[in-house]
């Protein structure tokens, strides 16, 4: 992958959607919810007045409609601004 975000943008690889419920029932593709968590795979340099706080490898939570989906080499990523990320999960 050769994608380098600009300014305050980050590239996130979304976590896989759940395929089974806690009780063991399988969820069909049409009923799966869009994941709201993922791993940062690339970050931009930040802005002059807003330094980049995220780094590659951070596990993050973001809004349901945050960012733009990109298909790079057959894999789905989400490009979003740093401000679209709600939390870093440790």
Backbone atoms as SQL, in Angstrom:
CREATE TABLE atoms (id INTEGER PRIMARY KEY, chain TEXT, resi INTEGER, resn TEXT, atom TEXT, x REAL, y REAL, z REAL);
INSERT INTO atoms VALUES
  (1, 'A', 1, 'UNK', 'N', 0.849, -1.173, 0.000),
  (2, 'A', 1, 'UNK', 'CA', 0.000, 0.000, 0.000),
  (3, 'A', 1, 'UNK', 'C', 0.893, 1.234, 0.000),
  (4, 'A', 2, 'UNK', 'N', 0.539, 2.181, -0.851),
  (5, 'A', 2, 'UNK', 'CA', 1.350, 3.386, -0.970),
  (6, 'A', 2, 'UNK', 'C', 0.464, 4.626, -0.881),
  (7, 'A', 3, 'UNK', 'N', -0.262, 4.773, 0.237),
  (8, 'A', 3, 'UNK', 'CA', -1.151, 5.913, 0.446),
  (9, 'A', 3, 'UNK', 'C', -0.593, 6.724, 1.612),
  (10, 'A', 4, 'UNK', 'N', -0.348, 8.015, 1.372),
  (11, 'A', 4, 'UNK', 'CA', 0.165, 8.887, 2.422),
  (12, 'A', 4, 'UNK', 'C', -0.835, 10.020, 2.649),
  (13, 'A', 5, 'UNK', 'N', -1.517, 10.029, 3.805),
  (14, 'A', 5, 'UNK', 'CA', -2.486, 11.086, 4.100),
  (15, 'A', 5, 'UNK', 'C', -1.802, 12.456, 4.187),
  (16, 'A', 6, 'UNK', 'N', -2.560, 13.496, 3.861),
  (17, 'A', 6, 'UNK', 'CA', -2.065, 14.858, 3.943),
  (18, 'A', 6, 'UNK', 'C', -2.678, 15.564, 5.147),
  (19, 'A', 7, 'UNK', 'N', -2.005, 16.609, 5.606),
  (20, 'A', 7, 'UNK', 'CA', -2.463, 17.476, 6.698),
  (21, 'A', 7, 'UNK', 'C', -2.858, 16.666, 7.932),
  (22, 'A', 8, 'UNK', 'N', -4.094, 16.840, 8.407),
  (23, 'A', 8, 'UNK', 'CA', -4.522, 16.186, 9.652),
  (24, 'A', 8, 'UNK', 'C', -5.348, 14.929, 9.399),
  (25, 'A', 9, 'UNK', 'N', -5.142, 14.295, 8.278),
  (26, 'A', 9, 'UNK', 'CA', -5.920, 13.089, 7.947),
  (27, 'A', 9, 'UNK', 'C', -5.189, 11.816, 8.398),
  (28, 'A', 10, 'UNK', 'N', -5.993, 10.784, 8.692),
  (29, 'A', 10, 'UNK', 'CA', -5.465, 9.475, 9.070),
  (30, 'A', 10, 'UNK', 'C', -6.152, 8.407, 8.230),
  (31, 'A', 11, 'UNK', 'N', -5.445, 7.339, 7.950),
  (32, 'A', 11, 'UNK', 'CA', -5.992, 6.200, 7.215),
  (33, 'A', 11, 'UNK', 'C', -6.197, 5.076, 8.220),
  (34, 'A', 12, 'UNK', 'N', -7.447, 4.592, 8.308),
  (35, 'A', 12, 'UNK', 'CA', -7.809, 3.585, 9.303),
  (36, 'A', 12, 'UNK', 'C', -8.262, 2.309, 8.607),
  (37, 'A', 13, 'UNK', 'N', -7.774, 1.185, 9.095),
  (38, 'A', 13, 'UNK', 'CA', -8.257, -0.121, 8.630),
  (39, 'A', 13, 'UNK', 'C', -9.365, -0.552, 9.586),
  (40, 'A', 14, 'UNK', 'N', -10.625, -0.591, 9.110),
  (41, 'A', 14, 'UNK', 'CA', -11.731, -0.925, 10.017),
  (42, 'A', 14, 'UNK', 'C', -11.647, -2.364, 10.518),
  (43, 'A', 15, 'UNK', 'N', -12.119, -2.549, 11.733),
  (44, 'A', 15, 'UNK', 'CA', -12.206, -3.884, 12.325),
  (45, 'A', 15, 'UNK', 'C', -13.271, -4.677, 11.577),
  (46, 'A', 16, 'UNK', 'N', -13.093, -5.966, 11.472),
  (47, 'A', 16, 'UNK', 'CA', -14.072, -6.819, 10.802),
  (48, 'A', 16, 'UNK', 'C', -15.411, -6.761, 11.518),
  (49, 'A', 17, 'UNK', 'N', -16.497, -6.763, 10.767),
  (50, 'A', 17, 'UNK', 'CA', -17.838, -6.782, 11.347),
  (51, 'A', 17, 'UNK', 'C', -18.094, -8.122, 12.014),
  (52, 'A', 18, 'UNK', 'N', -18.861, -8.088, 13.086),
  (53, 'A', 18, 'UNK', 'CA', -19.188, -9.309, 13.820),
  (54, 'A', 18, 'UNK', 'C', -19.980, -10.250, 12.920),
  (55, 'A', 19, 'UNK', 'N', -19.638, -11.540, 12.954),
  (56, 'A', 19, 'UNK', 'CA', -20.351, -12.527, 12.147),
  (57, 'A', 19, 'UNK', 'C', -21.271, -13.394, 12.997),
  (58, 'A', 20, 'UNK', 'N', -21.077, -13.356, 14.341),
  (59, 'A', 20, 'UNK', 'CA', -21.877, -14.164, 15.257),
  (60, 'A', 20, 'UNK', 'C', -22.277, -13.328, 16.461),
  (61, 'A', 21, 'UNK', 'N', -23.461, -13.586, 16.986),
  (62, 'A', 21, 'UNK', 'CA', -23.892, -12.911, 18.207),
  (63, 'A', 21, 'UNK', 'C', -23.255, -13.585, 19.416),
  (64, 'A', 22, 'UNK', 'N', -23.423, -12.984, 20.579),
  (65, 'A', 22, 'UNK', 'CA', -22.874, -13.560, 21.803),
  (66, 'A', 22, 'UNK', 'C', -23.480, -14.925, 22.108),
  (67, 'A', 23, 'UNK', 'N', -24.715, -15.139, 21.668),
  (68, 'A', 23, 'UNK', 'CA', -25.373, -16.426, 21.924),
  (69, 'A', 23, 'UNK', 'C', -25.070, -17.475, 20.855),
  (70, 'A', 24, 'UNK', 'N', -24.299, -17.095, 19.816),
  (71, 'A', 24, 'UNK', 'CA', -23.891, -18.065, 18.822),
  (72, 'A', 24, 'UNK', 'C', -24.658, -18.045, 17.520),
  (73, 'A', 25, 'UNK', 'N', -25.591, -17.122, 17.361),
  (74, 'A', 25, 'UNK', 'CA', -26.343, -17.031, 16.106),
  (75, 'A', 25, 'UNK', 'C', -25.507, -16.314, 15.048),
  (76, 'A', 26, 'UNK', 'N', -25.563, -16.801, 13.821),
  (77, 'A', 26, 'UNK', 'CA', -24.833, -16.167, 12.728),
  (78, 'A', 26, 'UNK', 'C', -25.624, -14.976, 12.192),
  (79, 'A', 27, 'UNK', 'N', -24.912, -13.877, 11.910),
  (80, 'A', 27, 'UNK', 'CA', -25.533, -12.660, 11.402),
  (81, 'A', 27, 'UNK', 'C', -25.382, -12.649, 9.880),
  (82, 'A', 28, 'UNK', 'N', -26.485, -12.510, 9.135),
  (83, 'A', 28, 'UNK', 'CA', -26.372, -12.452, 7.671),
  (84, 'A', 28, 'UNK', 'C', -25.711, -11.146, 7.227),
  (85, 'A', 29, 'UNK', 'N', -25.124, -11.149, 6.037),
  (86, 'A', 29, 'UNK', 'CA', -24.427, -9.969, 5.523),
  (87, 'A', 29, 'UNK', 'C', -25.315, -8.735, 5.471),
  (88, 'A', 30, 'UNK', 'N', -26.593, -8.922, 5.201),
  (89, 'A', 30, 'UNK', 'CA', -27.504, -7.778, 5.086),
  (90, 'A', 30, 'UNK', 'C', -27.807, -7.137, 6.434),
  (91, 'A', 31, 'UNK', 'N', -27.570, -7.822, 7.529),
  (92, 'A', 31, 'UNK', 'CA', -27.884, -7.293, 8.857),
  (93, 'A', 31, 'UNK', 'C', -26.649, -6.837, 9.627),
  (94, 'A', 32, 'UNK', 'N', -25.458, -7.019, 9.061),
  (95, 'A', 32, 'UNK', 'CA', -24.240, -6.617, 9.762),
  (96, 'A', 32, 'UNK', 'C', -24.165, -5.105, 9.873),
  (97, 'A', 33, 'UNK', 'N', -23.710, -4.644, 11.044),
  (98, 'A', 33, 'UNK', 'CA', -23.544, -3.211, 11.257),
  (99, 'A', 33, 'UNK', 'C', -22.142, -2.785, 10.832),
  (100, 'A', 34, 'UNK', 'N', -22.042, -1.563, 10.364),
  (101, 'A', 34, 'UNK', 'CA', -20.763, -1.011, 9.965),
  (102, 'A', 34, 'UNK', 'C', -19.885, -0.858, 11.212),
  (103, 'A', 35, 'UNK', 'N', -18.640, -1.350, 11.183),
  (104, 'A', 35, 'UNK', 'CA', -17.782, -1.240, 12.370),
  (105, 'A', 35, 'UNK', 'C', -17.449, 0.214, 12.676),
  (106, 'A', 36, 'UNK', 'N', -17.254, 0.510, 13.962),
  (107, 'A', 36, 'UNK', 'CA', -16.903, 1.852, 14.390),
  (108, 'A', 36, 'UNK', 'C', -15.572, 1.862, 15.120),
  (109, 'A', 37, 'UNK', 'N', -14.745, 0.872, 14.845),
  (110, 'A', 37, 'UNK', 'CA', -13.426, 0.769, 15.454),
  (111, 'A', 37, 'UNK', 'C', -12.447, 0.282, 14.398),
  (112, 'A', 38, 'UNK', 'N', -11.189, 0.615, 14.590),
  (113, 'A', 38, 'UNK', 'CA', -10.182, 0.178, 13.635),
  (114, 'A', 38, 'UNK', 'C', -8.785, 0.512, 14.109),
  (115, 'A', 39, 'UNK', 'N', -7.816, 0.266, 13.229),
  (116, 'A', 39, 'UNK', 'CA', -6.414, 0.506, 13.527),
  (117, 'A', 39, 'UNK', 'C', -5.858, 1.520, 12.543),
  (118, 'A', 40, 'UNK', 'N', -5.125, 2.492, 13.059),
  (119, 'A', 40, 'UNK', 'CA', -4.504, 3.519, 12.212),
  (120, 'A', 40, 'UNK', 'C', -3.339, 2.891, 11.464),
  (121, 'A', 41, 'UNK', 'N', -3.333, 3.016, 10.122),
  (122, 'A', 41, 'UNK', 'CA', -2.255, 2.443, 9.318),
  (123, 'A', 41, 'UNK', 'C', -1.360, 3.506, 8.689),
  (124, 'A', 42, 'UNK', 'N', -1.812, 4.765, 8.646),
  (125, 'A', 42, 'UNK', 'CA', -0.989, 5.859, 8.126),
  (126, 'A', 42, 'UNK', 'C', -1.527, 7.176, 8.665),
  (127, 'A', 43, 'UNK', 'N', -0.626, 8.131, 8.915),
  (128, 'A', 43, 'UNK', 'CA', -1.029, 9.450, 9.417),
  (129, 'A', 43, 'UNK', 'C', -0.350, 10.539, 8.608),
  (130, 'A', 44, 'UNK', 'N', -1.020, 11.687, 8.525),
  (131, 'A', 44, 'UNK', 'CA', -0.437, 12.851, 7.874),
  (132, 'A', 44, 'UNK', 'C', 0.467, 13.595, 8.853),
  (133, 'A', 45, 'UNK', 'N', 1.136, 14.657, 8.385),
  (134, 'A', 45, 'UNK', 'CA', 2.064, 15.397, 9.240),
  (135, 'A', 45, 'UNK', 'C', 1.375, 16.324, 10.247),
  (136, 'A', 46, 'UNK', 'N', 0.080, 16.557, 10.108),
  (137, 'A', 46, 'UNK', 'CA', -0.637, 17.472, 10.992),
  (138, 'A', 46, 'UNK', 'C', -0.673, 18.861, 10.389),
  (139, 'A', 47, 'UNK', 'N', -1.307, 19.784, 11.097),
  (140, 'A', 47, 'UNK', 'CA', -1.383, 21.170, 10.670),
  (141, 'A', 47, 'UNK', 'C', -0.479, 22.012, 11.557),
  (142, 'A', 48, 'UNK', 'N', -0.175, 23.219, 11.103),
  (143, 'A', 48, 'UNK', 'CA', 0.711, 24.095, 11.865),
  (144, 'A', 48, 'UNK', 'C', 0.133, 24.394, 13.250),
  (145, 'A', 49, 'UNK', 'N', -1.157, 24.664, 13.321),
  (146, 'A', 49, 'UNK', 'CA', -1.787, 24.999, 14.587),
  (147, 'A', 49, 'UNK', 'C', -2.445, 23.803, 15.278),
  (148, 'A', 50, 'UNK', 'N', -2.344, 22.608, 14.674),
  (149, 'A', 50, 'UNK', 'CA', -2.948, 21.396, 15.247),
  (150, 'A', 50, 'UNK', 'C', -2.021, 20.204, 15.007),
  (151, 'A', 51, 'UNK', 'N', -1.128, 19.913, 15.968),
  (152, 'A', 51, 'UNK', 'CA', -0.194, 18.797, 15.768),
  (153, 'A', 51, 'UNK', 'C', -0.914, 17.450, 15.743),
  (154, 'A', 52, 'UNK', 'N', -0.316, 16.479, 15.096),
  (155, 'A', 52, 'UNK', 'CA', -0.884, 15.132, 14.973),
  (156, 'A', 52, 'UNK', 'C', -0.689, 14.391, 16.297),
  (157, 'A', 53, 'UNK', 'N', -1.798, 13.961, 16.896),
  (158, 'A', 53, 'UNK', 'CA', -1.755, 13.228, 18.163),
  (159, 'A', 53, 'UNK', 'C', -1.791, 11.718, 17.950),
  (160, 'A', 54, 'UNK', 'N', -2.338, 11.270, 16.821),
  (161, 'A', 54, 'UNK', 'CA', -2.438, 9.839, 16.532),
  (162, 'A', 54, 'UNK', 'C', -1.162, 9.344, 15.886),
  (163, 'A', 55, 'UNK', 'N', -0.901, 8.048, 16.045),
  (164, 'A', 55, 'UNK', 'CA', 0.272, 7.443, 15.405),
  (165, 'A', 55, 'UNK', 'C', -0.124, 6.091, 14.823),
  (166, 'A', 56, 'UNK', 'N', 0.687, 5.581, 13.939),
  (167, 'A', 56, 'UNK', 'CA', 0.429, 4.289, 13.301),
  (168, 'A', 56, 'UNK', 'C', 0.353, 3.212, 14.377),
  (169, 'A', 57, 'UNK', 'N', -0.665, 2.366, 14.291),
  (170, 'A', 57, 'UNK', 'CA', -0.842, 1.275, 15.245),
  (171, 'A', 57, 'UNK', 'C', -1.868, 1.567, 16.324),
  (172, 'A', 58, 'UNK', 'N', -2.282, 2.838, 16.478),
  (173, 'A', 58, 'UNK', 'CA', -3.303, 3.168, 17.476),
  (174, 'A', 58, 'UNK', 'C', -4.621, 2.491, 17.124),
  (175, 'A', 59, 'UNK', 'N', -5.293, 1.946, 18.126),
  (176, 'A', 59, 'UNK', 'CA', -6.639, 1.396, 17.938),
  (177, 'A', 59, 'UNK', 'C', -7.598, 2.510, 18.315),
  (178, 'A', 60, 'UNK', 'N', -8.505, 2.847, 17.392),
  (179, 'A', 60, 'UNK', 'CA', -9.353, 4.020, 17.569),
  (180, 'A', 60, 'UNK', 'C', -10.840, 3.697, 17.415),
  (181, 'A', 61, 'UNK', 'N', -11.674, 4.564, 17.984),
  (182, 'A', 61, 'UNK', 'CA', -13.119, 4.529, 17.813),
  (183, 'A', 61, 'UNK', 'C', -13.513, 5.784, 17.057),
  (184, 'A', 62, 'UNK', 'N', -14.428, 5.651, 16.108),
  (185, 'A', 62, 'UNK', 'CA', -14.850, 6.792, 15.304),
  (186, 'A', 62, 'UNK', 'C', -16.348, 6.714, 15.059),
  (187, 'A', 63, 'UNK', 'N', -16.917, 7.803, 14.575),
  (188, 'A', 63, 'UNK', 'CA', -18.356, 7.879, 14.332),
  (189, 'A', 63, 'UNK', 'C', -18.800, 6.975, 13.196),
  (190, 'A', 64, 'UNK', 'N', -20.073, 6.645, 13.196),
  (191, 'A', 64, 'UNK', 'CA', -20.639, 5.721, 12.218),
  (192, 'A', 64, 'UNK', 'C', -20.493, 6.229, 10.782),
  (193, 'A', 65, 'UNK', 'N', -20.606, 7.540, 10.588),
  (194, 'A', 65, 'UNK', 'CA', -20.552, 8.104, 9.242),
  (195, 'A', 65, 'UNK', 'C', -19.282, 8.918, 9.014),
  (196, 'A', 66, 'UNK', 'N', -18.246, 8.692, 9.801),
  (197, 'A', 66, 'UNK', 'CA', -16.996, 9.443, 9.690),
  (198, 'A', 66, 'UNK', 'C', -16.186, 8.974, 8.488),
  (199, 'A', 67, 'UNK', 'N', -15.529, 9.909, 7.839),
  (200, 'A', 67, 'UNK', 'CA', -14.567, 9.594, 6.803),
  (201, 'A', 67, 'UNK', 'C', -15.149, 9.124, 5.485),
  (202, 'A', 68, 'UNK', 'N', -14.220, 8.737, 4.609),
  (203, 'A', 68, 'UNK', 'CA', -14.553, 8.276, 3.271),
  (204, 'A', 68, 'UNK', 'C', -13.914, 6.910, 3.050),
  (205, 'A', 69, 'UNK', 'N', -14.708, 5.947, 2.592),
  (206, 'A', 69, 'UNK', 'CA', -14.169, 4.610, 2.331),
  (207, 'A', 69, 'UNK', 'C', -13.329, 4.612, 1.071),
  (208, 'A', 70, 'UNK', 'N', -12.180, 3.938, 1.131),
  (209, 'A', 70, 'UNK', 'CA', -11.286, 3.780, -0.014),
  (210, 'A', 70, 'UNK', 'C', -11.027, 2.302, -0.225),
  (211, 'A', 71, 'UNK', 'N', -10.959, 1.889, -1.478),
  (212, 'A', 71, 'UNK', 'CA', -10.606, 0.517, -1.814),
  (213, 'A', 71, 'UNK', 'C', -9.203, 0.547, -2.403),
  (214, 'A', 72, 'UNK', 'N', -8.218, 0.059, -1.640),
  (215, 'A', 72, 'UNK', 'CA', -6.831, 0.057, -2.076),
  (216, 'A', 72, 'UNK', 'C', -6.357, -1.390, -2.148),
  (217, 'A', 73, 'UNK', 'N', -6.003, -1.829, -3.338),
  (218, 'A', 73, 'UNK', 'CA', -5.531, -3.205, -3.564),
  (219, 'A', 73, 'UNK', 'C', -6.535, -4.241, -3.045),
  (220, 'A', 74, 'UNK', 'N', -7.837, -3.964, -3.235),
  (221, 'A', 74, 'UNK', 'CA', -8.868, -4.908, -2.828),
  (222, 'A', 74, 'UNK', 'C', -9.197, -4.906, -1.348),
  (223, 'A', 75, 'UNK', 'N', -8.610, -3.989, -0.589),
  (224, 'A', 75, 'UNK', 'CA', -8.855, -3.907, 0.847),
  (225, 'A', 75, 'UNK', 'C', -9.527, -2.580, 1.159),
  (226, 'A', 76, 'UNK', 'N', -10.471, -2.582, 2.097),
  (227, 'A', 76, 'UNK', 'CA', -11.224, -1.376, 2.444),
  (228, 'A', 76, 'UNK', 'C', -10.520, -0.622, 3.573),
  (229, 'A', 77, 'UNK', 'N', -10.343, 0.685, 3.384),
  (230, 'A', 77, 'UNK', 'CA', -9.791, 1.585, 4.394),
  (231, 'A', 77, 'UNK', 'C', -10.724, 2.783, 4.512),
  (232, 'A', 78, 'UNK', 'N', -10.575, 3.548, 5.599),
  (233, 'A', 78, 'UNK', 'CA', -11.349, 4.770, 5.773),
  (234, 'A', 78, 'UNK', 'C', -10.379, 5.924, 6.004),
  (235, 'A', 79, 'UNK', 'N', -10.506, 6.970, 5.174),
  (236, 'A', 79, 'UNK', 'CA', -9.700, 8.177, 5.330),
  (237, 'A', 79, 'UNK', 'C', -10.546, 9.188, 6.080),
  (238, 'A', 80, 'UNK', 'N', -10.031, 9.699, 7.195),
  (239, 'A', 80, 'UNK', 'CA', -10.791, 10.667, 7.992),
  (240, 'A', 80, 'UNK', 'C', -9.861, 11.681, 8.622),
  (241, 'A', 81, 'UNK', 'N', -10.435, 12.767, 9.079),
  (242, 'A', 81, 'UNK', 'CA', -9.660, 13.776, 9.794),
  (243, 'A', 81, 'UNK', 'C', -9.412, 13.290, 11.217),
  (244, 'A', 82, 'UNK', 'N', -8.333, 13.783, 11.791),
  (245, 'A', 82, 'UNK', 'CA', -8.014, 13.428, 13.175),
  (246, 'A', 82, 'UNK', 'C', -9.173, 13.785, 14.106),
  (247, 'A', 83, 'UNK', 'N', -9.868, 14.878, 13.821),
  (248, 'A', 83, 'UNK', 'CA', -10.975, 15.312, 14.683),
  (249, 'A', 83, 'UNK', 'C', -12.182, 14.375, 14.610),
  (250, 'A', 84, 'UNK', 'N', -12.266, 13.511, 13.574),
  (251, 'A', 84, 'UNK', 'CA', -13.362, 12.529, 13.474),
  (252, 'A', 84, 'UNK', 'C', -13.163, 11.349, 14.422),
  (253, 'A', 85, 'UNK', 'N', -11.945, 11.173, 14.915),
  (254, 'A', 85, 'UNK', 'CA', -11.658, 10.075, 15.844),
  (255, 'A', 85, 'UNK', 'C', -12.124, 10.497, 17.230),
  (256, 'A', 86, 'UNK', 'N', -12.946, 9.640, 17.853),
  (257, 'A', 86, 'UNK', 'CA', -13.514, 9.986, 19.154),
  (258, 'A', 86, 'UNK', 'C', -12.629, 9.554, 20.315),
  (259, 'A', 87, 'UNK', 'N', -11.898, 8.428, 20.173),
  (260, 'A', 87, 'UNK', 'CA', -11.101, 7.929, 21.283),
  (261, 'A', 87, 'UNK', 'C', -10.028, 6.957, 20.795),
  (262, 'A', 88, 'UNK', 'N', -8.974, 6.857, 21.574),
  (263, 'A', 88, 'UNK', 'CA', -7.934, 5.851, 21.347),
  (264, 'A', 88, 'UNK', 'C', -8.139, 4.771, 22.414),
  (265, 'A', 89, 'UNK', 'N', -8.204, 3.516, 21.990),
  (266, 'A', 89, 'UNK', 'CA', -8.427, 2.397, 22.897),
  (267, 'A', 89, 'UNK', 'C', -7.086, 1.776, 23.231),
  (268, 'A', 90, 'UNK', 'N', -6.832, 1.617, 24.504),
  (269, 'A', 90, 'UNK', 'CA', -5.538, 1.034, 24.920),
  (270, 'A', 90, 'UNK', 'C', -5.700, -0.389, 25.380);
